[in-house]
């Protein structure tokens, strides 16, 4: 599925990782090896499929399909050092923010 038709496939794929990186940013303040915290992040991401703005339901349903696997995959690629990990996450979020800026107005407002 391509949630946002005005974006390239790569941009859509990166945008789908936004909730993953936001979760990892939160996990980085604690013990990222904590399985309970990762499971809570997966459960929270799932709640977005029915608790978000209706405009974003298709997006969060797509995110939900691969969230747990994406979270683990990205986490494995991050540096062990919390400061270095934080820097990588913040750079990725800045990169994704540039993609968000390309979205049509209704999506920018929610």
VMD Tcl script that draws the C-alpha trace (Angstrom):
set ca {
  {0.00 0.00 0.00}
  {1.15 3.51 -0.74}
  {-0.49 5.71 1.90}
  {0.50 9.01 0.33}
  {0.37 9.15 -3.43}
  {2.37 12.36 -3.80}
  {5.44 10.68 -2.29}
  {7.89 8.27 -3.88}
  {7.89 4.64 -2.75}
  {11.07 5.29 -0.75}
  {9.53 8.34 0.93}
  {6.43 6.32 1.81}
  {8.61 3.57 3.27}
  {10.54 6.10 5.36}
  {7.33 7.76 6.53}
  {6.00 4.39 7.68}
  {9.05 4.19 9.97}
  {8.19 7.45 11.73}
  {6.30 5.74 14.60}
  {9.18 3.27 14.95}
  {11.74 6.05 15.40}
  {9.48 7.97 17.78}
  {9.15 4.81 19.87}
  {12.89 4.22 19.77}
  {13.48 7.79 20.89}
  {11.30 7.09 23.93}
  {12.97 3.73 24.55}
  {16.40 5.36 24.36}
  {15.68 7.16 27.63}
  {15.49 3.84 29.40}
  {16.77 0.35 28.80}
  {16.27 -0.36 25.10}
  {16.95 -4.04 25.76}
  {13.88 -4.13 27.98}
  {11.50 -6.52 26.26}
  {8.55 -5.22 28.27}
  {9.13 -1.65 27.04}
  {9.39 -2.82 23.42}
  {6.17 -4.83 23.79}
  {4.45 -1.76 25.25}
  {5.62 0.28 22.24}
  {4.09 -2.33 19.90}
  {0.80 -2.26 21.83}
  {0.74 1.54 21.82}
  {1.40 1.66 18.07}
  {-1.49 -0.74 17.55}
  {-3.87 1.52 19.48}
  {-3.22 4.23 16.90}
  {-5.11 2.12 14.34}
  {-8.36 3.01 16.08}
  {-7.56 6.05 18.24}
  {-6.01 8.41 15.70}
  {-7.59 11.04 13.50}
  {-9.76 9.18 10.94}
  {-7.67 10.67 8.14}
  {-4.66 8.72 9.40}
  {-6.33 5.33 9.93}
  {-5.00 3.84 6.64}
  {-1.50 5.04 7.51}
  {-1.52 3.53 11.01}
  {-3.02 0.28 9.74}
  {-0.09 0.01 7.34}
  {2.36 0.86 10.14}
  {0.75 -1.75 12.40}
  {1.33 -4.58 9.90}
  {5.12 -4.43 10.30}
  {5.70 -2.36 13.43}
  {7.17 -5.06 15.69}
  {9.53 -6.37 13.03}
  {10.56 -2.88 11.97}
  {11.19 -1.88 15.58}
  {13.47 -4.86 16.14}
  {15.22 -4.43 12.79}
  {15.96 -0.75 13.30}
  {16.97 -1.33 16.91}
  {19.55 -3.92 15.81}
  {21.09 -1.40 13.41}
  {21.48 1.35 16.01}
  {24.71 1.93 17.94}
  {24.97 0.44 21.43}
  {26.04 3.74 22.99}
  {22.93 5.69 24.13}
  {24.35 9.08 23.05}
  {25.29 7.78 19.60}
  {21.94 6.01 19.32}
  {20.14 9.26 20.23}
  {22.04 11.14 17.53}
  {21.18 8.58 14.84}
  {17.50 8.58 15.85}
  {17.31 12.38 15.84}
  {18.94 12.60 12.40}
  {16.49 10.05 11.04}
  {13.54 11.93 12.53}
  {14.81 15.15 10.94}
  {15.03 13.36 7.61}
  {11.49 12.02 7.95}
  {10.29 15.49 8.96}
  {11.35 16.72 5.52}
  {9.08 14.06 4.01}
  {6.20 15.11 6.26}
  {6.64 18.66 4.94}
  {5.77 17.33 1.47}
  {2.38 16.02 2.55}
  {-0.83 17.73 1.49}
  {-2.30 20.20 3.98}
  {-4.95 17.98 5.61}
  {-2.22 15.55 6.69}
  {0.00 18.30 8.05}
  {-2.77 19.49 10.34}
  {-3.38 16.18 12.13}
}
mol new
graphics top color blue
foreach p $ca { graphics top sphere $p radius 0.5 }
foreach p [lrange $ca 0 end-1] q [lrange $ca 1 end] { graphics top cylinder $p $q radius 0.2 }
display resetview
